[in-house]
Amino acid sequence: MTFTRFMLLLLIALSPYPVVAAEDQGDIDPWEPMNRRIFSFNESLDEYVLLPAAKGYRFVMPDPAEKGVTNFISNVYEFNSIFNSLLQGRPGNALQSTARFLVNSTVGLLGLIDVATPMGIEHSPADFGQTLYTWGVDSGPYVVLPMFGPRTVRGSAGYLVDTYTSLPGLPGVIEDREWAYLFWAVEAVDLRANLIDADELVTGDRYIFIRNAYLQRREFFLTGELNDSFTEQEQPEDYLEF
């Protein structure tokens, strides 16, 4: 459950490569006029709803407790990594995610403490958008979803499947659906709170910056390579690296 600015900050914070400026991406963003209107709506939601909630959350939560919530949420989504790794034909990755889930859910007190990483069991995420990519499904155009921020058409379908195949979304796991909605709300606020300090890193046209950050990071996640096919410009010598 995320807003556009939150998604941008997440991309910046997790991105292991530079965000390259680009102005001409008509092929990937044919719906730009509509996307910009939705982007503006999402920015307002972030400014007046999500960001104030995140600031309040950070103010009242001790750092160890906030870290524990972040770890717990990450552990819940290990189930998605297991599921999608199997669909992608990567049993080794599925076993690694299963080991993380079991260790952190038991020794790590339901995932509140990340015990697996110090043990050498690294996090190796997989989602259904990546599964569709593995199956040869084209990304489709870039699209900004109301409330949920930047995606591609393929990524939007993947996000929907990931939501309803996550542990909170599965029937029978949480009988009272209000608890599932509470989990997703806490997830959004916790992640946004962790990224408040990244606001100052945003430069230039916010829409362009978000679009490029999302597309480049997603390309890296899917292929392990930074594909600069989104722009005809050469990568500048002095770029921001996050």
Number of C-alpha atoms within 10 A of each C-alpha: 16 24 27 26 28 29 23 25 24 19 21 25 15 10 19 13 17 17 25 19 22 17 13 13 17 13 11 18 18 13 14 19 10 11 20 15 13 19 27 14 15 22 20 15 18 21 13 10 13 22 19 15 19 21 16 13 17 18 11 10 13 11 11 11 12 19 16 19 20 20 19 21 19 18 25 18 22 26 22 23 26 25 22 25 25 17 19 19 12 12 15 12 21 25 15 19 28 18 17 26 25 16 22 23 20 13 14 20 14 19 25 23 22 24 19 22 13 8 10 9 15 14 17 14 19 26 23 26 25 23 20 19 17 15 11 9 12 13 16 15 17 25 25 26 19 18 19 18 25 27 23 22 18 20 24 22 14 19 17 12 16 22 17 12 18 18 18 21 17 13 13 10 12 13 11 10 14 9 12 17 14 12 14 17 14 19 19 19 24 22 20 28 22 19 18 16 11 15 13 8 11 14 12 8 10 14 19 18 19 24 23 23 25 24 22 23 22 22 15 16 15 16 12 10 13 18 14 17 10 19 16 11 13 10 14 9 6 7 12 13 11 13
